[in-house]
């Protein structure tokens, strides 16, 4: 029988998932962020509390299940299949989808575009996207998100 996660680990994981969904919905929900008030109003409508840290375990679990059902956070699961040659986990299907979507946001043709392959080589130090590990895929996603954000801000600044 598998051991249950420690209560603090469960709480931290639940809060992380809630905050991922909030960031997806409202953008910057940090204490001084532009989306903070909207996030607190949304949380209060759903739970009666303005802070996720004030939720009971049962309330957190219910909210996480609702967020999963609404597609705001991914279903729990192992993710990618198999391991790389050095034993690291393969990227999840969600990571592949995110990389493909971000590459299209850059105006590229998806996972096989030469520009993405060059970016992956610079970022993850692998010769092709197909050799990415799960951790390297996360680094590529963060880099692409930052680049897309910069392009968007530059376009807005130009008018």
N, C-alpha and C positions, 0 to 999 in steps of 0.2 A: 504494500500500500504506500502511495506517495505521501510524503510529509507535506503538511499545509505550510504555506509561507508564513513567516513571522508576522504578527499584527502590524508592525511598523512598515514592513516591506509591502504588505497589502495596501496599507493606507497611502504610502508614497506612490505606488503604482497607480492606484485609483486617481489620486490627485493629478498625477502626470497626464493620464488619459483625459481627464476633464479639462485640464489646461490646454492640451493639444487641440481639442475640439473648440475651445473658446478662442484660441489663436486663429484657427481656421475660419471661424465665424466673424470675429471682431477685430482681427489684427493684433495690435499691441495692447495687451491687457495687463501690462506691468502697472504698479501702483500709480504712476503718472502718465500712463499710456492713453492714447486717444480713444481706444475702445473699452477702457476700464468701466466707465459708467454703464455702457450698453451691456457689457458682460455681467455686471452685478445685478442689473435689472432683470436680465434673462434668467440668471441663476435663481433670483428671488421668485420669479414667476413659476419656475419649475420645482423649487424645493422649499421655498419660504425663508431661505437664508441667503444673505448677500456674499458669503464667503464659503468657498468649497472646504476650507479647513475646519469649518464649524459643523460640517455634515457628519452624521453618525455613520457607522460602517454600513448599516442597512440602507441609508439614504444614498451613500456613495455607490453602492452596488446597483441599486435601482437606476440611478442616473447614468452610470456607465452602460448598463444594459440598454437603456433608452437611446443613448448616443450611438451605440453599435447598431441598433435596429434602424436608426435614422441615417446610418452610413457616415457619421461624422468621425468615428474612430474605427480602425480595422478590427475584424474578428481576431480573437487570439488564436494563435497557431504557430507552427514551427517556421513556416516561410519557405525559403528556397530548398531545393532538393540536393542532397549530397554535399560533399565537401570539396574544397579545392585540393590541389596537389599537396599543399603544406598543412592540410587539415582544417583550414578555416571554413566557416559556413558560407554557402553561396548566398547571393542577394535574394531577397524575397520578391515575390511577384509584384507586390506593392512598390518596392524600390525600383524594379524595372519599369513599371508603369510611370512612376514619378520622373525618372530619368528621361524616358521617352517624351513625356508631356513637356518637361522643361526644355528639352532640345527643340521641340516644335515651337515653343514660345520664343526661342532664340532665332527662329526662322530656318532651322535645320530640318532634315528629313527624318528624324527619329534616331533609333539606336544604331543604325549602320552608317550614319553620315560621317564623312571624313573629319569635319570640324569637331564633332563630339569625340571621335576617337583621339584627335589631337589633344582635346581638353582632358580626357581621361588619362592619357599618357603623362601630361604635365601634372595633373592633380594626384593621381593614384600610383604613378610610376609603374604601370603595366602597359603592355603593347597593344591591348585590345580590350574593349568593353567586356568581352566574354570571359576574361580572366579576373574580373573583379571579385573581391570577397565582400561579405555583408558590410564590414566596417569601411572598406574603401568606397563602396556604393554610397554610404552615408556621407562620406567626405565629398564625393562628386555631387551629390544632391545639394549639400550646403553651398558648395561653390557655384553651382548653376543657379540656385535661388538668389544668391547674392548678385550674380551677374545680371539676371533678369530684372531684379529690383533696381540695379544701377541704370540699366537701359531705360526702364520705365521712368525713373526720375529725370534722366537726361532728356527724354522726349518731352516730359511735362515742362521742364525748364525752358526748352526751346519754343514751347507754345503750341 
